[in-house]
Amino acid sequence: MTITNGYCTLAEYKAWNTITTTNATDDSVIEDIIESASRQIDGICGRHFFVTSATARYFKADHGGQDLLFIDDLSSTTSLAIVSDDDGDGTYENTWVAADYNVVPYQPQNSGPYTMIETTPQGDFVFSTQKKGNKITGLWGWAAIPDDIKIACLIMVDNEYHARDGQSQSTTSTITAAGIVLTPAGVPKSAMDKLRPYIRLTI
């Protein structure tokens, strides 16, 4: 199969596991595992580390007031378009221009995304508090796969690959006294340690 938005490649995994032979059936199994592990990482982290095509998503101003809008991971300002609906009638009467907003953080680190948009002092608009009041079209995700995510994927793929013959790393769930899952069942602790800093916090 062809891996779609995988966090490692077949070649990277085979190099990781020092597999030097070519076996079409085995390679196909590995590719399946890579894609499955990549989507599991998305679920654990609550975000994805690939870039979508330009698509529209909807947001409501809330925790940041009308001057700050928390958004999904935005990989760049390319193709970014913002419109807002003041009265909730489904008509986006306000079309924002670059002078109306800043993307935040101002200097993303390590290919990280923008996660907020703020109004500017000279801007003409504020963010809508209506449901689906702010329509943001952009390229969602991360511009590059972080090294930690790639290594976590390799560890998870290796664990799953060797589980076929009874070999696997410890994958017992780790849960705090408060019931918070630190390490889901089936995920090696070493992989989870890599993923934990990337888990998206919700407010």
C-alpha positions in Angstrom: 0.0 0.0 0.0 1.0 3.6 -0.3 1.5 5.3 3.1 -0.7 8.5 3.5 0.7 11.1 5.8 2.9 8.7 7.7 5.4 9.9 10.3 8.1 7.7 9.0 8.8 5.9 5.7 9.2 2.3 4.9 12.9 2.9 4.2 13.4 4.7 7.5 11.8 1.9 9.5 13.8 -0.8 7.6 17.0 1.2 8.4 15.9 1.5 12.0 15.4 -2.2 12.3 18.4 -3.1 10.1 16.2 -4.9 7.6 18.3 -5.2 4.4 16.2 -7.6 2.4 13.2 -6.8 0.2 10.0 -8.8 0.7 6.9 -7.3 -1.0 4.5 -8.9 1.4 6.5 -7.9 4.5 6.9 -4.4 3.2 3.2 -4.1 2.8 2.6 -5.2 6.3 5.1 -2.6 7.6 3.4 0.1 5.6 0.1 -0.8 7.1 1.6 -0.6 10.6 3.3 2.8 9.8 0.0 4.4 8.7 -1.9 2.9 11.7 0.8 4.1 14.2 0.7 7.6 12.6 -3.1 7.9 13.0 -2.7 6.6 16.6 -0.2 9.4 17.2 -2.8 11.9 15.9 -5.4 10.6 18.3 -3.1 10.7 21.3 -1.8 14.2 20.6 -5.1 15.7 19.4 -3.4 17.2 16.4 -1.7 16.1 13.2 1.8 16.7 11.9 1.2 16.9 8.2 -0.2 19.8 6.2 -3.7 19.7 4.6 -4.7 21.4 1.5 -6.4 24.8 2.0 -9.7 24.0 3.8 -12.1 26.0 5.8 -12.6 25.5 9.6 -14.9 27.3 11.9 -14.2 28.8 15.3 -16.0 30.8 18.0 -14.3 33.5 20.1 -14.6 32.5 23.7 -11.7 32.2 26.2 -9.6 34.9 24.6 -12.4 37.4 24.3 -13.0 39.0 20.9 -9.4 40.2 20.4 -7.9 36.7 20.5 -9.0 33.5 18.7 -7.7 30.1 19.5 -7.5 27.9 16.4 -6.3 24.5 15.2 -2.6 24.2 14.2 -2.0 26.5 11.2 1.2 25.6 9.3 1.7 28.9 7.6 0.0 32.1 6.5 0.0 30.9 2.9 -3.7 30.7 1.6 -4.9 32.2 5.0 -8.3 33.8 4.7 -10.5 35.1 7.5 -14.2 36.0 7.4 -16.5 36.6 10.3 -20.2 36.6 11.0 -21.3 39.2 13.6 -25.0 38.2 14.0 -25.0 34.4 13.5 -27.1 34.5 10.3 -24.6 32.4 8.4 -23.5 35.3 6.2 -19.9 36.2 6.7 -20.1 40.0 6.1 -16.6 40.8 7.3 -13.6 40.0 5.1 -10.4 40.5 7.0 -7.2 41.8 5.4 -3.6 41.3 6.7 -3.7 44.6 8.6 -6.6 43.3 10.7 -4.8 40.5 12.4 -1.5 38.9 13.6 -0.8 35.2 13.8 0.6 33.9 17.1 3.2 32.9 18.2 5.0 35.6 16.2 8.1 33.4 15.8 7.1 29.7 15.8 9.9 27.4 17.0 11.1 24.2 15.4 8.6 24.3 12.5 5.8 24.6 15.0 2.4 26.0 14.0 0.5 29.1 14.7 -2.2 28.4 17.3 -3.9 31.8 17.8 -4.9 34.8 15.8 -5.1 38.3 17.4 -6.6 41.5 16.3 -4.4 44.5 15.6 -4.9 48.0 17.1 -5.5 49.4 13.6 -7.8 46.5 12.5 -11.4 47.0 11.5 -12.9 43.9 13.2 -13.1 41.7 16.3 -13.7 38.0 16.4 -17.3 36.8 16.5 -18.8 35.1 19.5 -21.5 33.4 17.4 -21.4 29.7 16.8 -19.3 29.1 13.6 -18.9 32.8 13.7 -15.3 32.9 12.3 -14.5 31.0 9.1 -10.8 30.4 8.7 -9.4 29.0 5.5 -5.8 27.8 5.7 -3.2 25.1 5.5 -3.7 23.1 8.7 -1.0 21.1 10.5 2.7 21.3 11.0 5.1 22.4 8.3 7.5 19.5 9.1 7.3 16.4 11.2 9.2 16.9 14.5 12.0 14.5 15.2 10.3 13.3 18.4 7.2 12.4 16.4 9.2 10.4 13.9 11.1 8.5 16.6 7.9 7.8 18.5 6.4 6.4 15.3 9.4 4.2 14.6 9.3 2.9 18.2 5.6 2.1 17.9 6.0 0.5 14.5 8.8 -1.6 15.8 6.8 -2.7 18.8 3.8 -3.7 16.6 6.0 -5.4 14.0 7.7 -7.6 16.5 4.5 -8.4 18.3 3.6 -10.7 15.5 6.2 -13.2 16.8 5.6 -12.6 20.4 8.2 -9.9 21.0 7.1 -6.5 22.2 8.1 -3.8 24.6 6.2 -3.2 27.8 2.9 -1.5 26.9 1.0 -1.6 30.2 -1.3 1.4 30.7 0.0 4.0 33.1 -2.9 5.8 34.9 -2.6 8.4 37.7 -4.7 8.2 40.9 -6.9 10.9 39.4 -7.6 8.6 36.4 -5.5 10.5 33.9 -4.0 8.1 31.3 -0.3 8.8 31.0 0.6 5.9 28.7 -2.2 4.2 26.7 -2.2 0.4 26.5 -0.3 -0.7 23.4 2.1 2.3 23.3 5.6 1.8 24.6 6.6 4.2 27.4 9.6 5.4 25.4 7.3 6.4 22.5 4.9 8.1 24.9 7.7 10.1 26.5 8.4 11.5 23.1 4.7 12.3 22.4 3.8 13.9 25.7 5.1 17.4 25.0 3.1 17.5 21.8 -0.3 16.6 23.3 -2.7 19.4 22.6 -4.2 21.0 25.7 -7.9 21.9 25.6 -9.4 24.8 27.5 
